[in-house]
Amino acid sequence: MAAKEIDLKAVEEFLADLACNKVGPIIKSKSGSQQNYELKTGARNVDIVTTIDKQVEQIVWNTLKSQYPGFQFIGEESYVKGVTKITDDPTFIIDPIDGTTNFVHDFPFSCTSLGMTLNKEPVVGVIYNPHLNLLVSASRGNGVKVNGEPFNYKEKISSMGTLQLNKSIVGLQPGSAREGPNFKCKASTYQNLLSVDGGFIHGSRNLGSSAMSMAYIALGSLDAYWDGGCYAWDVCAGWCILKETGGRVVGANSGEWDIDVDNRSYLALRGAHSGEEQEKYVKEFWSCVIGNLKYD
């Protein structure tokens, strides 16, 4: 299907309705009830998957397939390493429940993250946290909506100070793998970012959800989010939303200015008063990264 034939705003509205009326009620009602779960990446990791994750993904897929039969679909629970690929075709990339550990523990920062790519670029994003009744959505060229109402991101950015590393709050989360070079890189970088002799950021926040972290950057509540080990479904929706507010996504490692949605490591930052301001922030941030994040 040609890009000009796709009504991105209509896709956004369809995904928003799906998130609020089909997925959200399940997440809210089942939160804290799933004490039997799997560790999907091995006993030395804490990457949790529940029966509800799988059920929600199936509901989402069946609904999308009925409405958009010609589109491709990539979901966290149906992903097959080395087989599943993102193509130029319109592709839904979804995380049925982002923040599954939060979901299991009934911490109110689990959400559904529904994104779509076209030519491998995130062009639609819907993030819904039913615990907070917070819906953040966007589609390319149509701005951002919060609970269905336009969000004036320009006014928000103008009210904020200069984007500076030592005046920022950064989303940081250790992820599921707690060993090896990547974990050491994260731990060392966190220390360097927080240290008075390093980045000396104002503080860090771990929301336990990539999607919620990126949504809050777009809304101006966080300045940046740095992480590795994520997948496309963790960041696709948030990437589109963030871009619509003048934000930017680059790689977690120094020099990675242009990355694909499935890069596996990311630095996301909010909109600023200029592109030069953002570039300066990125370079200062990269100077605090100890080592390199590398994922298969």
C-alpha positions as MATLAB code, in Angstrom:
seq = 'MAAKEIDLKAVEEFLADLACNKVGPIIKSKSGSQQNYELKTGARNVDIVTTIDKQVEQIVWNTLKSQYPGFQFIGEESYVKGVTKITDDPTFIIDPIDGTTNFVHDFPFSCTSLGMTLNKEPVVGVIYNPHLNLLVSASRGNGVKVNGEPFNYKEKISSMGTLQLNKSIVGLQPGSAREGPNFKCKASTYQNLLSVDGGFIHGSRNLGSSAMSMAYIALGSLDAYWDGGCYAWDVCAGWCILKETGGRVVGANSGEWDIDVDNRSYLALRGAHSGEEQEKYVKEFWSCVIGNLKYD';
ca = [
       0.000    0.000    0.000;
       1.342    3.405   -0.991;
       2.088    5.830    1.837;
      -0.265    8.464    0.400;
      -3.158    5.998    0.613;
      -2.826    5.519    4.356;
      -4.785    7.854    6.609;
      -2.403    7.992    9.560;
      -4.805   10.036   11.670;
      -7.487    7.385   11.202;
      -5.014    4.681   12.223;
      -4.136    6.702   15.334;
      -7.807    7.044   16.269;
      -8.424    3.333   15.720;
      -5.454    2.378   17.902;
      -6.527    4.838   20.597;
      -9.990    3.305   20.715;
      -8.483   -0.187   20.851;
      -6.143    0.802   23.680;
      -8.789    2.495   25.795;
     -11.751    0.209   25.275;
     -10.301   -3.265   24.746;
      -6.786   -3.409   26.167;
      -6.810   -0.910   29.020;
      -9.651   -2.507   31.012;
      -7.862   -5.875   30.941;
      -4.578   -4.404   32.161;
      -6.288   -2.517   34.966;
      -8.450   -5.403   36.146;
      -5.678   -8.021   36.057;
      -2.843   -5.921   37.502;
      -1.320   -7.613   40.532;
      -3.162  -10.872   39.914;
      -0.522  -12.722   37.894;
       1.748  -14.523   40.318;
       2.367  -17.425   37.934;
       4.606  -16.164   35.160;
       7.523  -17.143   32.957;
      11.067  -15.795   32.793;
      11.387  -15.578   29.040;
      15.146  -14.954   28.853;
      16.494  -17.476   31.337;
      16.909  -17.947   35.062;
      19.614  -15.264   35.396;
      17.313  -12.613   33.947;
      14.102  -11.048   35.216;
      12.252  -10.510   31.934;
       8.708  -11.548   32.858;
       5.871  -12.670   30.607;
       2.380  -13.525   31.834;
      -0.622  -15.253   30.330;
      -2.311  -11.868   30.081;
       0.513  -10.486   27.874;
      -0.166  -13.259   25.378;
      -3.936  -12.910   25.555;
      -3.814   -9.153   25.036;
      -1.469   -9.461   22.070;
      -3.865  -11.929   20.437;
      -6.794   -9.565   20.967;
      -4.814   -6.685   19.454;
      -3.667   -8.747   16.480;
      -7.146  -10.100   15.702;
      -8.627   -6.602   15.896;
      -5.951   -5.036   13.691;
      -6.033   -7.866   11.159;
      -9.764   -7.373   10.746;
      -9.454   -3.617   10.173;
      -6.118   -3.551    8.293;
      -5.675   -6.974    6.649;
      -2.866   -5.820    4.358;
      -0.603   -4.518    7.119;
       2.217   -6.450    8.755;
       2.316   -7.156   12.481;
       5.129   -7.509   15.014;
       4.319   -8.167   18.649;
       6.544   -8.799   21.628;
       5.036  -12.177   22.420;
       5.025  -13.465   18.825;
       8.520  -12.229   17.919;
      10.952  -14.894   16.687;
      14.632  -13.961   16.955;
      16.386  -14.029   13.581;
      13.113  -14.505   11.731;
      10.908  -11.501   12.485;
      12.002   -8.501   10.410;
      10.750   -4.943    9.992;
      10.168   -4.139    6.325;
       9.104   -1.022    4.423;
       5.485   -2.229    4.516;
       3.050   -0.599    6.938;
       3.712   -2.564   10.105;
       2.043   -2.514   13.494;
       4.677   -2.889   16.207;
       3.049   -3.434   19.565;
       3.812   -4.230   23.157;
       0.600   -5.560   24.708;
       1.752   -4.702   28.225;
       4.839   -2.562   28.564;
       6.086   -2.638   32.139;
       5.152   -6.258   32.831;
       7.127   -6.305   36.083;
       5.111   -3.283   37.212;
       1.961   -5.109   36.099;
       2.831   -8.213   38.129;
       3.552   -6.116   41.228;
       0.526   -3.829   40.744;
       2.756   -0.773   40.418;
       0.624    1.644   38.351;
       3.050    2.191   35.477;
       2.098   -0.565   33.083;
       0.568    0.432   29.778;
      -0.175   -0.747   26.280;
       2.099    0.598   23.541;
       0.729    0.479   19.981;
       2.926    1.801   17.180;
       3.094    1.640   13.412;
       5.992    2.062   11.004;
       6.010    2.952    7.336;
       9.250    2.543    5.406;
      10.665    1.454    8.793;
       9.898    4.866   10.314;
       7.564    5.244   13.329;
       4.546    7.178   12.047;
       1.785    6.349   14.549;
       2.029    5.957   18.297;
      -0.527    5.296   21.021;
       0.381    4.765   24.681;
      -2.344    4.170   27.258;
      -1.868    3.733   31.002;
      -5.281    2.702   32.377;
      -4.172    3.043   36.011;
      -3.694    6.775   35.503;
      -6.248    7.041   32.691;
      -3.511    8.640   30.594;
      -3.725    8.357   26.819;
      -0.938    9.923   24.755;
      -1.164    9.559   20.980;
       0.286   10.961   17.786;
       0.580   10.405   14.063;
       3.073   11.933   11.680;
       2.219   15.546   10.911;
      -0.814   15.625   13.202;
       0.729   16.627   16.511;
       0.173   14.991   19.888;
      -3.035   14.438   21.823;
      -3.426   13.815   25.535;
      -6.692   12.048   26.377;
      -7.976   13.047   22.961;
      -7.178   16.752   23.279;
      -4.355   18.548   21.393;
      -1.213   19.016   23.449;
       0.490   22.383   23.053;
       4.076   21.152   23.155;
       5.472   24.445   21.840;
       4.072   26.293   24.825;
       5.450   23.620   27.137;
       8.948   23.812   25.634;
       8.962   27.616   25.751;
       8.143   27.469   29.463;
      11.066   25.152   30.189;
      14.664   26.152   30.670;
      17.567   25.295   28.425;
      18.094   21.575   27.901;
      21.259   20.997   29.932;
      22.672   17.735   31.205;
      23.375   19.023   34.719;
      19.838   20.364   35.003;
      18.003   17.333   33.702;
      16.052   14.379   35.043;
      16.880   11.223   33.103;
      14.962    7.985   32.817;
      17.305    5.099   33.656;
      16.374    1.452   34.161;
      18.707   -1.536   34.566;
      16.653   -3.897   32.432;
      16.254   -7.634   32.803;
      19.840   -8.864   32.259;
      21.888   -8.291   35.420;
      25.296   -9.562   34.325;
      27.929   -9.118   31.635;
      29.419   -6.108   29.811;
      26.098   -4.376   29.114;
      25.091   -4.420   32.775;
      28.517   -3.117   33.778;
      28.236   -0.359   31.162;
      24.851    0.681   32.521;
      25.951    0.675   36.154;
      29.135    2.646   35.404;
      27.256    5.138   33.261;
      24.598    5.674   35.935;
      27.318    6.460   38.450;
      29.027    8.847   36.044;
      25.800   10.644   35.191;
      24.923   11.134   38.849;
      28.406   11.952   40.117;
      29.389   15.511   40.990;
      32.542   14.889   38.938;
      30.524   13.555   35.994;
      27.254   14.656   34.436;
      25.840   15.685   37.837;
      22.265   15.353   36.548;
      19.480   16.533   38.845;
      18.219   12.986   39.222;
      17.172    9.724   37.639;
      13.808    7.976   37.484;
      13.044    4.331   36.761;
       9.459    4.008   35.534;
       9.994    0.402   34.492;
       8.430    1.131   31.100;
      10.175    2.468   28.013;
       6.862    3.621   26.570;
       5.891    5.599   29.671;
       9.374    7.103   29.872;
       9.170    8.360   26.288;
       5.627    9.638   26.758;
       6.726   11.647   29.781;
       9.640   13.109   27.827;
       7.177   14.260   25.172;
       5.011   15.835   27.887;
       8.013   17.598   29.426;
       8.151   15.649   32.710;
      11.466   13.983   31.877;
      14.339   15.437   29.888;
      15.822   12.237   28.503;
      15.804    8.450   28.629;
      18.875    6.242   28.080;
      18.619    2.481   27.805;
      19.764   -0.659   26.062;
      18.236   -4.094   25.621;
      14.930   -2.650   24.443;
      13.176   -3.818   21.309;
      11.261   -1.968   18.601;
       7.926   -2.566   20.367;
       9.256   -0.837   23.474;
      10.032    2.402   21.648;
       8.065    2.557   18.385;
       4.955    4.336   19.700;
       6.952    6.631   21.972;
       9.357    7.508   19.162;
       6.525    8.818   16.975;
       4.976   10.755   19.864;
       8.310   12.255   20.851;
       9.171   13.285   17.298;
       5.847   15.134   16.989;
       6.880   17.311   19.949;
      10.279   18.186   18.515;
      12.061   15.479   20.486;
      14.756   13.248   19.121;
      15.956    9.645   19.366;
      19.598    8.693   18.755;
      21.727    5.740   19.774;
      22.848    5.051   23.318;
      26.495    4.892   22.228;
      28.645    7.823   21.160;
      28.378    8.784   17.500;
      25.127    6.929   16.762;
      23.223    9.859   15.313;
      21.030    7.946   12.858;
      19.541    4.665   14.049;
      16.743    2.290   13.100;
      13.753    1.614   15.294;
      15.151   -1.831   16.124;
      18.588   -0.531   17.161;
      18.197   -2.128   20.647;
      19.821    0.828   22.472;
      18.563    4.409   22.576;
      18.943    7.919   23.912;
      15.673    9.838   23.694;
      15.483   13.530   24.540;
      12.821   16.192   24.682;
      12.208   19.083   22.379;
      14.358   22.137   22.990;
      14.719   25.730   21.838;
      17.004   24.675   18.974;
      18.584   21.708   17.275;
      21.992   22.932   18.371;
      20.837   22.777   21.992;
      19.799   19.163   21.518;
      23.073   18.224   19.805;
      25.115   19.743   22.613;
      23.088   17.785   25.151;
      23.596   14.514   23.244;
      27.356   15.004   23.031;
      27.627   15.819   26.739;
      25.512   12.793   27.567;
      27.612   10.490   25.381;
      30.733   11.734   27.148;
      29.332   10.178   30.341;
      28.735    6.748   28.814;
      31.319    4.261   30.113;
      31.843    1.513   27.539;
      29.415    0.520   24.793;
      26.058   -1.190   24.835;
      25.942   -4.048   22.342;
      23.052   -6.431   21.723;
      22.443   -9.238   19.248;
];
